[in-house]
Amino acid sequence: MKYTLSEAQCRNFEVCSNREWLLPNGLGGYAMGTVSGSNTRRYHGLLVAAIEPPTVRQVLLANMEFEITGEGSTIGLGCNQYFGTVHPEGYQFLEQFSVGTFAYWRYRAAAMILEKRVAVHPGENATTIEFYNAGQKRFRLNLRPLVCHKFYHENFRFDAGYPGWMTLPKDETVVGHQGVELVLRHPEATRAPAVGWYYRFEYMREVERGLDPRDDLFCPCELTYDLPPGKAVTLVASVNGPAAPFKEWAEPDPSGANLATDLAAAAEKYIIQTPTRTSIIAGYPWFTDWGRDTMISLPGIFLCTQRPEMARKVISDYLSQRKQGLIPNRFVDHDETPEYNTVDATLWCLNAIYKTLVAEWDEKFARACLAAGKEIVDWHQKGTFFGIKVDPQDGLLTQGEEGVQLTWMDAKLGDWVVTPRRGKPVEINGLWINGLRALEWIANKLGEDGSSFAHAAGKAEASFEKKFWKPSLGYYFDTVDPEDASLRPNQVIAMALPFSPVDPEHASIALGAVSRELLTPVGLRTLGPEEPEYHDRFEGTMTDRDAAYHQGTVWPWLMGSYISAMKRFGGASSAELKRMLRAGREMLVECGVGGISEVYDGDEPRRPGGCPFQAWSVAEWLRAWCEDV
């Protein structure tokens, strides 16, 4: 799907510097920036390469200064934010921007028209930037690449030892540092060795987050092209060797597109296939692949787009890394040991297994998953990491240790776990029961004995309503043993599962409270607004944001569970549910163009925040649309 911004939007710096575009390469690398051309995050760049796919990423080609000269006037069309100023202000000449399979800008200045296109190469750490004279006037184009070699979470400063080496073969400029070469291939350019540093770029999103907002960047050369009308030139940036230019510039026909089509196209951004695994990137630009996010996102991203074979591959890859009955919470950077500090990723995996087999039965896969499931249940019953263990008294799953955060509400500030939720969380036990019933179903389909799963599920189901339902509250406890009566959305997750343990009448009553206090057009609040710890804004420093992260901040991904619960227990019509989900159209363009943000403010005007392209935000809206309406 292609998204377009008008001339008025493009020339409004407040708008165009807050709209971000993303082109991922399927390895974990990407090109990303703003419509204005100004980088507003230290993560932005025209070539951010997955040096060790998918987690080890380096910003290499950060940006490009460019200007055109014709009939005696030189006009800068690039855009950069420096400390205290924006220069040049090329967005003032921007007539149109669009992004789909590639990003496109059209500039008009002094009767000269320049079109710029940026595309990443699928499955390759390479980016093509094309410039085209779309007008009737000949002009000269000057390019100054701005480069660095930095890990994408870090900043870059002037270094007398940078670059480690540089070579200038014909039609190429090679900038090397610490074993990584950035190759700029620029046929038809006249190259001048205008080597030098550009200082004190300032990234406004990092300023807002209270993080180091400044970089210095290195310019290895200046490239000059003569562009008569109808002439196009390309620069290809790649890693450790030259790459051929990108050539597939045709966009798919967007006619007849609907919300499901838009969401399915958005879902493609998060799929990665590397030599080590197939997975789902949790979000761009800073997340990698997380077990919880992957398993929650899998039904929407793969099953709603009719790719069960890829779903099976993802599940199998994660199951192959399980340890003491848990799949990894995340695969980490720099060859470290994967982290297993999650109580729900494995339970979401059992849910994903069930949905994948419902979508397409595969006996070999089912038998492998049943064997893994038996081991998973065994470890949960006898106890595994971080106090995760079935309580033999009631059959419910308990979890938690001092200083760790194991549910999806996982913010932590130093030693302070903001929402510890130790004990027996409501959605965790919904997932535990759901997983047991899913394994029972698989065993029965295979002609195996599933009675042990049925017995464990029955015991937990008998305890669920007794423990979690509180008539005087009118909704479910968020955790029990110890009891937490905070109004939170996690009960809705338990309602939405295929084998939900909730009582239909109680669920209907609880959904009334959720709808009154937690529902917003863009998702569910994480805490009721009348609760003393409620935060209405997700803003300020990272400390401020982490404190608000699950204390009122709205999460779009929760809308998926809400829609499913309302269909089953809330008496909502398909028309009403479709109306709620159609808000996704606006969400796809208001921050990350072609994506949905990680979070929103709890109260109006509900600005988008956090990660601008979040996998489960897209996936759960898509799943709800496909499954429930």
C-alpha positions in Angstrom: 0.0 0.0 0.0 1.3 3.5 -0.9 0.7 6.4 1.4 0.9 10.0 0.2 1.4 13.4 1.9 0.2 16.5 0.2 2.2 19.7 -0.5 0.7 21.4 2.5 1.7 18.6 4.8 5.2 18.4 3.3 5.9 22.1 3.7 4.7 22.2 7.3 7.8 21.3 9.3 5.8 20.3 12.4 4.0 17.7 10.3 6.7 16.4 8.0 9.3 16.1 10.7 7.0 14.0 12.8 6.0 11.6 10.1 8.5 8.7 9.8 8.9 6.3 6.9 10.5 2.8 7.1 11.9 0.4 4.5 13.1 -2.8 6.2 15.3 -5.3 4.3 14.1 -8.6 5.9 17.3 -9.2 7.7 16.8 -6.7 10.6 18.4 -3.8 8.7 16.5 -0.9 7.3 16.3 2.6 5.9 14.3 5.1 8.0 13.8 8.8 8.4 11.3 11.6 8.3 9.3 13.1 5.4 11.2 16.3 5.9 14.6 14.6 5.3 15.8 15.6 8.8 16.8 12.7 11.1 15.0 13.0 14.4 16.3 9.8 16.0 19.9 8.5 16.4 18.4 5.3 14.8 17.6 7.0 11.5 19.6 6.4 8.4 19.6 5.6 4.7 21.5 2.4 5.3 21.2 0.8 8.8 22.8 -2.6 8.1 22.2 -5.8 10.0 25.9 -6.7 10.3 25.0 -9.8 12.3 21.3 -10.4 11.3 19.0 -9.6 12.8 20.1 -8.0 16.1 23.5 -6.3 15.5 22.8 -3.2 13.4 25.1 -0.4 12.4 24.1 3.1 11.1 26.4 3.6 8.1 24.9 6.1 5.6 23.2 8.4 8.0 21.9 11.0 5.6 22.7 12.9 2.4 23.1 16.6 1.8 22.0 17.5 -1.7 21.5 20.7 -3.7 20.7 21.7 -7.3 22.2 24.5 -9.3 20.7 26.0 -12.4 20.7 29.4 -14.1 23.0 30.8 -11.5 21.1 29.8 -8.3 22.0 27.0 -5.9 19.2 25.6 -3.8 19.7 23.2 -0.9 17.0 20.5 -0.9 18.3 18.4 2.0 17.3 19.0 5.6 19.1 18.6 8.8 18.4 19.6 12.4 21.5 21.1 14.1 21.7 22.6 17.6 19.3 25.5 17.5 18.6 25.5 13.7 17.4 23.6 10.7 19.6 23.8 7.6 19.0 23.6 4.8 15.2 23.8 4.7 14.6 21.7 1.7 11.2 20.7 2.8 10.0 24.1 1.8 10.4 23.0 -1.8 8.7 19.6 -1.3 5.6 19.1 -3.4 4.8 15.5 -2.6 6.0 12.5 -0.6 4.8 8.9 -0.8 6.0 5.6 0.7 5.1 2.1 -0.3 7.7 -0.4 -1.5 10.0 2.6 -1.8 10.0 6.2 -0.5 9.5 9.1 -3.0 10.0 12.9 -2.8 9.2 15.5 -5.5 10.9 18.9 -5.2 10.2 22.1 -7.2 12.6 25.0 -7.0 13.1 27.9 -9.4 11.4 26.0 -12.3 13.6 22.9 -11.6 12.0 19.6 -10.6 13.9 16.9 -8.8 12.5 13.5 -7.9 14.2 11.4 -5.3 13.5 7.7 -4.6 15.0 5.5 -1.9 14.7 1.7 -1.9 16.3 -1.0 0.2 17.3 -4.3 -1.4 15.3 -7.3 0.0 17.6 -9.7 1.8 20.6 -7.5 1.4 22.3 -4.8 3.3 22.1 -2.3 0.5 20.1 0.9 -0.4 19.6 2.6 -3.7 19.0 6.3 -3.9 17.9 7.6 -7.3 17.7 11.2 -8.4 15.7 12.2 -11.5 15.3 15.5 -13.4 11.5 15.5 -13.9 11.4 19.1 -15.3 12.3 20.9 -18.5 15.5 22.7 -17.1 19.0 21.2 -17.0 20.7 21.5 -13.6 23.7 20.3 -11.7 23.2 18.0 -8.7 25.6 17.9 -5.8 25.6 15.2 -3.2 27.5 15.0 0.1 27.1 11.6 1.8 27.1 11.8 5.6 28.5 8.6 7.1 29.5 6.9 10.3 30.1 3.5 11.8 28.0 3.2 14.9 26.0 0.6 16.8 22.4 1.8 16.3 21.7 2.4 20.0 24.7 4.7 20.3 25.9 8.1 19.3 28.8 9.1 17.1 31.4 11.8 17.7 34.4 13.3 16.0 37.2 10.8 16.1 40.7 11.6 14.6 41.1 7.9 13.9 37.9 7.7 11.8 37.6 6.3 9.2 40.1 3.5 9.7 40.7 3.5 5.9 39.2 5.0 2.8 39.8 4.0 -0.9 38.7 5.7 -4.1 38.4 3.3 -6.9 36.7 4.3 -10.1 32.9 5.0 -9.6 33.2 4.0 -5.9 34.1 5.4 -2.5 34.9 2.9 0.2 34.8 4.0 3.8 36.1 1.3 6.2 36.2 1.1 10.0 36.7 -1.7 12.5 36.3 -4.4 9.9 33.1 -3.0 8.2 33.3 -1.3 4.8 30.6 1.0 3.5 30.7 1.0 -0.3 29.2 4.0 -2.1 28.8 3.1 -5.8 28.2 6.3 -7.9 28.7 5.9 -11.6 28.5 9.0 -13.8 29.5 11.2 -10.8 32.4 13.6 -10.8 34.0 13.1 -7.4 35.8 15.7 -5.4 37.7 14.7 -2.2 35.8 17.1 0.0 36.6 15.2 3.1 35.4 16.7 6.4 33.2 16.6 9.4 29.7 17.9 10.0 29.1 18.7 13.7 26.3 18.7 16.3 23.3 17.2 14.5 20.5 17.2 17.0 17.8 14.5 17.1 14.6 16.0 18.5 12.9 12.6 19.5 16.0 11.9 21.6 15.8 15.3 23.2 12.2 14.5 24.2 13.3 11.1 25.7 16.1 12.7 27.7 18.8 10.8 25.9 22.0 12.0 24.2 20.6 13.7 21.1 23.8 14.7 19.2 25.9 13.1 16.5 28.8 14.2 14.4 29.0 12.8 10.9 31.8 12.4 8.3 31.6 13.4 4.7 34.0 11.3 2.5 33.5 13.1 -0.8 31.3 15.4 -2.9 29.6 14.0 -5.9 28.5 16.1 -8.8 26.2 15.1 -11.7 24.9 16.9 -14.8 21.2 16.3 -15.1 19.5 17.2 -18.3 15.7 16.8 -18.5 14.6 13.1 -18.2 18.0 12.0 -16.8 18.2 9.7 -13.7 21.3 8.8 -11.7 21.8 6.4 -8.8 23.9 6.0 -5.7 24.0 2.6 -4.1 25.2 2.2 -0.6 26.1 -1.4 0.5 28.3 -3.3 3.0 31.5 -5.1 2.3 31.2 -5.0 -1.4 29.4 -3.2 -4.2 25.7 -3.9 -5.0 23.8 -3.6 -8.3 21.1 -0.8 -8.3 17.6 -1.5 -7.2 15.3 -1.8 -10.3 11.8 -2.8 -9.1 10.3 0.7 -9.0 6.8 -0.3 -9.9 4.2 0.2 -7.1 1.3 -2.2 -6.7 -2.1 -0.9 -7.7 -3.8 0.4 -4.5 -7.3 0.4 -6.1 -9.8 -1.5 -4.0 -7.6 -1.5 -0.9 -9.4 -1.8 2.4 -8.2 -1.8 6.1 -7.3 -5.5 5.9 -5.2 -4.9 2.8 -3.5 -2.0 4.5 -2.8 -3.9 7.7 -1.5 -6.9 5.7 0.9 -4.7 3.8 2.0 -3.1 7.1 2.6 -6.6 8.6 5.3 -7.4 6.0 7.7 -4.9 7.6 8.3 -7.1 10.6 9.1 -10.5 9.0 12.8 -11.5 9.0 14.5 -14.5 7.5 18.2 -14.9 8.4 20.6 -17.8 8.3 19.8 -18.6 12.0 16.0 -18.2 12.2 12.7 -16.9 10.8 11.1 -14.5 13.2 9.2 -11.3 13.7 10.9 -8.0 14.7 8.9 -6.6 17.6 9.3 -3.0 16.3 11.4 -0.5 14.5 13.8 1.1 15.0 15.1 -0.2 18.3 13.5 -3.6 19.1 14.8 -7.0 17.9 12.8 -10.2 18.0 11.1 -11.0 21.3 9.4 -14.3 22.1 6.3 -12.7 23.6 5.8 -10.2 20.8 6.5 -12.8 18.1 3.9 -15.3 19.4 1.2 -12.6 19.9 1.9 -11.2 16.4 2.1 -14.5 14.6 -1.6 -15.2 14.0 -2.1 -11.8 12.4 1.1 -11.5 10.5 1.2 -15.1 9.1 -2.2 -16.8 9.5 -4.3 -13.9 8.4 -2.1 -13.6 5.3 -2.4 -17.3 4.5 1.2 -18.3 5.3 1.0 -21.2 7.8 4.2 -22.7 6.6 6.1 -19.6 7.8 4.2 -19.7 11.1 5.4 -23.3 11.6 9.0 -22.3 10.9 8.9 -19.5 13.4 7.4 -21.7 16.1 9.9 -24.5 15.4 12.8 -22.1 15.6 11.7 -20.8 19.0 10.9 -24.2 20.4 14.4 -25.4 19.4 15.8 -22.8 21.8 13.6 -23.7 24.8 15.2 -24.2 28.2 13.6 -25.7 31.2 10.2 -25.4 29.5 10.5 -21.8 28.4 11.2 -20.3 25.0 13.4 -17.2 24.9 12.0 -13.9 25.9 14.4 -12.4 23.4 17.4 -13.2 21.3 20.1 -10.8 22.5 22.9 -8.9 20.7 26.5 -9.9 20.4 26.2 -13.7 20.8 25.0 -13.5 24.4 22.9 -16.2 26.0 19.2 -15.7 25.1 17.0 -14.4 28.0 14.2 -16.5 29.4 12.8 -13.9 31.8 9.2 -14.3 30.8 6.2 -16.2 32.1 3.9 -15.7 29.1 6.0 -16.1 25.9 5.8 -19.9 26.1 2.1 -19.8 26.8 1.5 -17.5 23.8 3.5 -20.0 21.8 1.1 -22.8 22.8 -1.7 -20.5 21.6 0.1 -19.8 18.3 0.6 -23.6 17.8 -3.1 -24.2 18.2 -4.1 -21.4 15.8 -1.5 -22.5 13.2 -2.8 -26.1 13.3 -6.4 -24.9 13.0 -5.4 -22.8 10.0 -3.7 -25.8 8.4 -3.3 -29.2 9.9 0.2 -30.7 9.7 0.7 -34.0 11.5 4.5 -33.9 11.6 4.4 -30.4 13.1 1.6 -31.4 15.5 3.6 -34.3 16.8 6.7 -32.2 17.3 4.7 -29.5 19.1 2.9 -32.1 21.3 6.3 -33.5 22.4 7.5 -30.0 23.2 4.2 -29.3 25.0 4.5 -32.2 27.3 8.0 -31.0 28.3 6.7 -27.5 28.8 3.8 -28.6 31.0 6.1 -30.8 33.0 8.5 -28.0 33.8 5.7 -25.6 34.7 4.2 -28.2 37.1 7.5 -29.0 38.8 8.8 -25.4 38.7 11.2 -23.6 36.4 13.0 -20.2 36.3 11.9 -17.2 38.3 9.4 -18.9 40.5 7.2 -20.0 37.6 5.3 -23.0 39.0 1.8 -24.5 39.2 0.3 -24.2 42.7 -0.7 -27.8 43.5 -3.5 -26.6 45.7 -5.5 -24.8 43.0 -3.8 -25.8 39.7 -3.1 -22.1 38.9 0.2 -20.8 37.7 2.2 -18.6 40.0 5.3 -16.7 39.2 7.7 -14.0 40.3 10.9 -13.2 42.2 12.2 -10.0 43.7 13.5 -7.6 41.1 12.2 -9.3 38.0 9.3 -8.5 35.7 7.9 -11.5 33.9 4.5 -10.4 32.4 4.1 -8.1 29.4 3.9 -5.2 31.8 7.6 -5.3 32.3 8.9 -1.8 32.9 11.8 -1.6 35.4 13.7 1.4 36.7 16.9 0.3 38.4 15.8 -2.0 41.1 12.2 -0.8 40.9 9.8 -3.1 39.0 7.0 -0.7 38.2 4.2 -3.3 37.8 5.6 -6.5 39.4 2.3 -8.4 39.3 3.9 -11.3 41.3 1.6 -14.2 42.2 -1.1 -15.3 39.8 -1.9 -12.8 37.1 -5.3 -13.1 35.4 -4.1 -13.3 31.8 -1.3 -15.7 32.7 -3.7 -18.2 34.1 -6.1 -17.7 31.2 -3.1 -18.5 28.9 -2.1 -21.5 31.1 -5.6 -23.1 30.8 -5.8 -22.2 27.1 -2.4 -23.9 26.5 -3.5 -27.0 28.3 -6.7 -27.3 26.4 -4.8 -26.7 23.1 -2.5 -29.6 23.9 -5.4 -31.8 24.8 -7.0 -30.9 21.4 -3.7 -31.8 19.6 -3.4 -35.1 21.5 -6.9 -36.1 20.6 -6.5 -35.2 17.0 -3.4 -37.4 16.9 -5.1 -40.3 18.7 -2.9 -39.8 21.7 -3.8 -39.7 25.4 -4.6 -36.1 26.4 -6.1 -36.8 29.8 -3.2 -35.3 31.8 -3.7 -32.0 30.0 -7.5 -32.2 30.5 -7.1 -33.0 34.2 -4.6 -30.1 34.8 -6.9 -27.7 32.8 -10.0 -28.8 34.7 -8.4 -28.2 38.1 -7.2 -24.7 37.1 -10.6 -23.9 35.5 -12.4 -24.8 38.7 -10.2 -22.3 40.6 -10.2 -19.5 38.1 -13.6 -17.9 38.8 -13.4 -18.6 42.5 -10.1 -16.8 42.7 -10.4 -14.0 40.2 -14.0 -12.9 40.0 -15.0 -10.3 42.6 -18.7 -9.4 42.4 -18.3 -6.2 44.4 -15.8 -4.9 41.9 -17.7 -5.8 38.8 -14.5 -7.0 37.1 -11.7 -9.6 37.6 -8.8 -9.2 39.9 -5.6 -8.4 38.0 -3.6 -10.8 40.2 -4.4 -13.1 43.1 -2.2 -14.5 45.9 -1.7 -11.5 46.6 -4.9 -9.8 45.4 -4.6 -6.7 43.2 -8.0 -5.1 42.5 -6.6 -2.4 40.1 -8.7 -2.1 37.0 -6.5 -3.3 34.2 -7.0 -4.7 30.7 -5.3 -8.1 31.3 -8.6 -9.7 32.1 -9.7 -9.0 28.5 -6.8 -11.1 27.2 -8.1 -14.1 29.2 -11.6 -13.6 27.7 -10.3 -13.5 24.1 -8.4 -16.8 24.1 -9.8 -19.8 22.1 -10.2 -21.8 25.4 -11.2 -19.0 27.7 -11.9 -20.0 31.3 -14.2 -17.1 32.1 -17.8 -17.3 33.0 -19.8 -15.6 30.2 -22.1 -13.6 32.6 -19.1 -12.4 34.6 -17.2 -11.5 31.4 -20.1 -9.5 30.1 -20.2 -7.5 33.4 -16.4 -6.9 33.4 -16.5 -5.8 29.8 -18.9 -3.0 30.8 -16.3 -1.7 33.3 -13.5 -2.1 30.8 -15.5 -0.2 28.1 -16.4 2.6 30.4 -12.9 3.2 32.0 -10.2 1.7 29.7 -11.5 1.8 26.1 -10.2 4.5 23.8 -10.5 4.8 20.0 -6.8 3.6 19.7 -6.7 0.8 22.2 -7.0 0.1 25.9 -5.6 2.1 28.9 -3.3 0.0 31.0 -4.9 1.3 34.2 -8.2 2.9 35.1 -8.2 6.7 35.2 -9.6 6.7 38.7 -6.7 4.6 40.1 -4.2 6.6 42.2 -1.2 5.6 40.1 -2.8 6.6 36.8 -0.6 8.5 34.3 -2.4 10.4 31.6 0.7 11.2 29.5 3.5 9.2 28.1 6.1 11.8 27.9 9.3 13.2 29.5 12.5 11.4 30.2 12.9 7.7 29.8 12.4 7.4 33.6 9.1 9.3 33.3 8.0 7.2 30.4 8.9 3.9 32.0 6.9 5.0 35.1 3.9 5.7 32.8 4.4 2.8 30.4 1.8 0.5 32.0 0.1 2.9 34.4 -2.5 4.4 32.1 -0.7 4.6 28.8 -2.9 3.2 25.9 -1.6 0.1 24.0 -3.2 -0.5 20.6 -2.4 -4.2 20.6 -4.9 -4.7 23.4 -7.7 -3.7 21.0 -7.4 -7.1 19.4 -8.3 -8.9 22.6 -11.1 -6.4 23.3 -12.7 -7.0 19.9 -12.6 -10.8 20.4 -14.0 -10.5 23.9 -16.8 -8.2 22.8 -17.8 -10.6 20.0 -18.0 -13.5 22.4 -19.3 -12.0 25.6 -20.2 -8.4 25.0 -23.0 -8.8 22.5 -21.4 -6.4 20.0 -22.4 -6.6 16.3 -20.0 -7.0 13.5 -20.9 -3.5 12.3 -20.0 -2.0 15.7 -16.7 -3.9 15.8 -15.8 -2.8 12.3 -16.5 0.8 13.3 -14.0 0.5 16.2 -11.3 -1.1 14.1 -11.6 1.5 11.3 -9.7 3.9 13.5 -6.7 2.0 12.3 -6.7 3.8 9.0 -5.8 7.1 10.7 -3.3 5.4 13.0 -1.4 4.1 9.9 -0.5 7.6 8.9 -0.3 9.7 12.0 3.3 8.8 13.1 5.0 5.9 11.4 3.6 6.1 7.9 2.4 2.6 7.1 2.7 1.4 10.7 0.9 1.7 14.1 2.7 3.1 17.1 3.6 1.2 20.2 1.6 3.4 22.6 -0.6 6.5 22.9 -1.3 8.9 25.8 -4.0 7.8 28.2 -6.0 11.0 27.7 -6.8 13.3 24.8 -5.4 14.3 22.5 -3.7 10.9 22.7 -0.5 11.5 20.9 1.3 8.4 19.5 4.5 7.5 21.3 7.1 4.9 21.9 8.2 2.8 18.9 6.6 4.3 15.7 6.4 0.9 14.0 5.2 -1.9 16.4 4.5 -5.4 15.2 1.8 -6.5 17.6 -0.1 -3.2 17.2 -0.5 -4.0 13.5 -0.9 -7.8 13.9 -3.7 -7.7 16.5 -5.8 -5.2 14.6 -5.4 -7.4 11.5 -6.2 -10.6 13.5 -9.3 -9.0 15.0 -10.5 -7.8 11.6 -9.9 -11.3 10.0 -11.2 -13.5 12.8 -13.9 -11.4 14.5 -15.6 -9.1 12.1 
